[in-house]
Amino acid sequence: MIIKLTEFKNKGYQALVKYSKILNSIGWNIMEVVVVNSKEDIFEQLRKHQKTIEGYGVRRCGLFGSFRRGEATENSDIDLLVEFKPELKTFMNFMDLCFFFDDLFGRKVDVLTPESLSPIFGHKILAEVEYVSFWGKF
């Protein structure tokens, strides 16, 4: 049986480690427990899963919002700005990427594209976004 322990996230990191060790000891295969507390944690996971993310057609990916500013709390969501390669920009790739990010981080992830930005507030996001280094800036 394969389980991802995101349902224990509100109990904190120590509980995640404890439960995964117990379940692994009785033969259950526990997926990697990812706990993100900072911008660096998010970037590390994005880099680690670069090939998978690129498989959804992502050209570049950046972080904005509370994690970018270092103001995130335990209940903060993750805000990502994602640009797709034109030939791979499909609804299915977008939705599959959103589900992948939710599963990866075990918390709510808001995924925006440059085209979805508000004309009123979009410039603030574009000024704040920090792109993952392996995609660089265009």
Phi, psi and omega in degrees: 000137179248130181227143170249129190270035180293337180293345178266005188300328181288348178271357176094168184298319183300320179294320178301313180296315181301309183295320181293322178295317180298311183292323176297324182293338178258015172096004177277142179267106182265127177294160180307132176267117181252122176243121180247127179237357186205169175303318182297321178298318180295313180299321178300315180292321178296319178294317181299326184252026183307312183298317179297315181296317177297331178297338176274002178094014183286130177269318174203159186219134181225159182251138172219178178089201189297322178293322179297321182275355182076026183246012185290147174247178179302331183261005182290145172273172178253130181250118181239139173253121187237131174250133180260152169294135186308319183286347181244011181276093180232160177299318181296318177298319179298310182295317178299322177296317178301314179295320178300313180296317178301316179293318182298312187268345179065025177207169182294134177235123174266120181250121177243156172245158179304325181291337182271356183290141178294138176297337182276316186251350185303323181297330178291320178295314181298327179286333185265333189301138175240120184276147176297135191299328183288343174269333179067191179246148180251000000 
